[in-house]
Amino acid sequence: MLDTLFEGIFSSTTILLPQFAACVVTALLIGAFLAFIYTRRGRYTASFLVTLALLPAIVCVVILLVNGNIGAGVAVAGAFSLVRFRSQPGTARDICSLFLAMGAGLACGMGYLGYAVLFALALGGLMLALERVAARLPRKQDGERLLRVTIPEDLDYSQIFDDLFETYTKRWETVSVKTANMGSLYKLSYEVTLKDPKQEKEFLDALRCRNGNLELSLSRMEDSHEL
């Protein structure tokens, strides 16, 4: 009896309506479960939850419609390219959730409903457990920031802020340097660790005096990589 739960439901290339409905409904239930799991793991948006809930069913239908056809390989590649649907790069958590949803939808589309459910339950539960474990781990120091500074082209960016960094930070590292406004400006990015987070405004005021009051920003490291 247990073995039959993990057998494919398709005995031929013809897909009957009850089989089609069973696959799609299972995919929708898995999507709803994954969306629920995602809400338990931090910040989220309603649009992403809707996408996560519907994505398994979408992939399932795509695979069902090409079942037994040589174009199935192309369909699978196209389905997995959906991970690029977002206009901004997602976090590792978002991308992992999308691949999990598409993997479950693929299993449903191939007719292996038992494996699809087992896959979603196991991976969803594991992701939730790991997220809770990660929440208990020591976090980054409160003073870690991502600093972005704009300076005019006539300033030497290599050492212009070194004295300020020595005064206000424990550590600093240049992340990137790029030009802007047809080369008349430099945009610098640093990873810094403040000695005292309460001196943040004083640090910014000193930077403003040094860069001619051009644009600058100071953000938390974890926030700088979120959407």
C-alpha positions, 0 to 999 in steps of 0.5 A, spaced: 500 500 500 505 504 501 509 503 495 503 505 491 503 512 494 510 513 490 508 510 483 507 515 477 499 516 476 500 516 468 500 509 465 500 512 458 501 519 454 494 520 455 492 525 461 485 524 463 481 529 467 481 526 474 489 525 473 490 532 471 485 535 476 489 531 482 496 533 479 494 541 479 490 540 486 496 537 489 501 542 486 496 548 489 496 545 496 504 544 496 504 551 494 500 554 499 504 550 504 510 553 502 507 560 502 505 558 509 512 556 511 515 562 508 511 567 512 514 563 518 521 565 516 521 573 517 519 579 512 515 577 506 511 581 501 504 579 499 506 578 491 511 574 493 507 569 497 502 569 491 507 567 486 510 562 491 503 559 492 501 558 484 508 557 482 508 549 483 501 549 479 504 553 473 510 548 473 505 542 473 501 544 468 507 546 463 510 539 464 503 536 464 501 539 457 508 536 454 508 530 457 511 524 453 513 530 448 520 531 446 519 538 448 519 536 455 526 538 456 525 545 453 519 546 457 523 544 464 529 549 462 523 554 461 520 553 467 526 553 471 528 560 468 522 563 471 527 564 477 529 570 473 522 573 474 524 578 479 526 585 476 531 585 482 536 580 485 532 576 490 536 573 497 538 566 497 532 565 501 527 567 496 531 563 490 531 557 495 524 557 496 522 558 488 527 552 486 523 548 492 516 550 489 518 549 482 521 542 484 515 540 487 511 542 481 515 538 476 514 532 481 507 533 480 507 534 473 510 528 472 505 524 476 509 523 482 504 526 487 507 522 493 514 524 492 512 531 491 508 531 497 514 528 501 519 533 498 515 539 500 514 536 507 521 534 508 524 540 505 519 545 507 520 543 514 528 543 514 528 550 511 524 552 517 528 548 522 534 551 519 531 558 520 530 557 527 537 555 528 540 560 525 536 565 529 539 563 535 546 563 532 550 570 534 549 575 529 554 580 526 556 586 530 551 591 531 556 596 528 557 593 521 555 598 516 555 598 508 558 605 507 556 609 500 560 615 499 560 620 492 566 624 491 568 629 486 574 627 481 579 631 483 579 628 490 584 622 491 579 616 494 585 611 496 586 615 502 581 621 503 577 618 509 583 614 512 583 618 518 576 618 519 575 611 519 581 610 524 577 615 529 570 612 528 571 605 526 574 598 528 575 596 521 574 598 514 574 595 507 573 598 500 568 594 496 567 597 490 569 604 486 566 606 480 565 613 476 558 617 475 556 623 471 561 622 465 567 621 470 566 627 474 564 623 480 566 617 484 562 612 488 565 609 493 563 603 497 566 600 504 564 595 509 565 598 516 565 596 523 563 602 527 567 603 534 560 606 537 554 606 533 551 612 537 557 616 533 553 614 527 551 622 525 557 625 528 561 620 523 556 622 517 557 629 518 565 628 518 564 625 511 559 630 509 565 635 510 570 631 507 566 630 500 563 636 499 556 635 502 555 630 496 551 624 496 552 618 502 549 613 505 550 608 511 546 602 512 546 595 516 549 590 512 543 585 512 539 590 510 543 592 504 542 585 501 535 585 502 529 587 497 
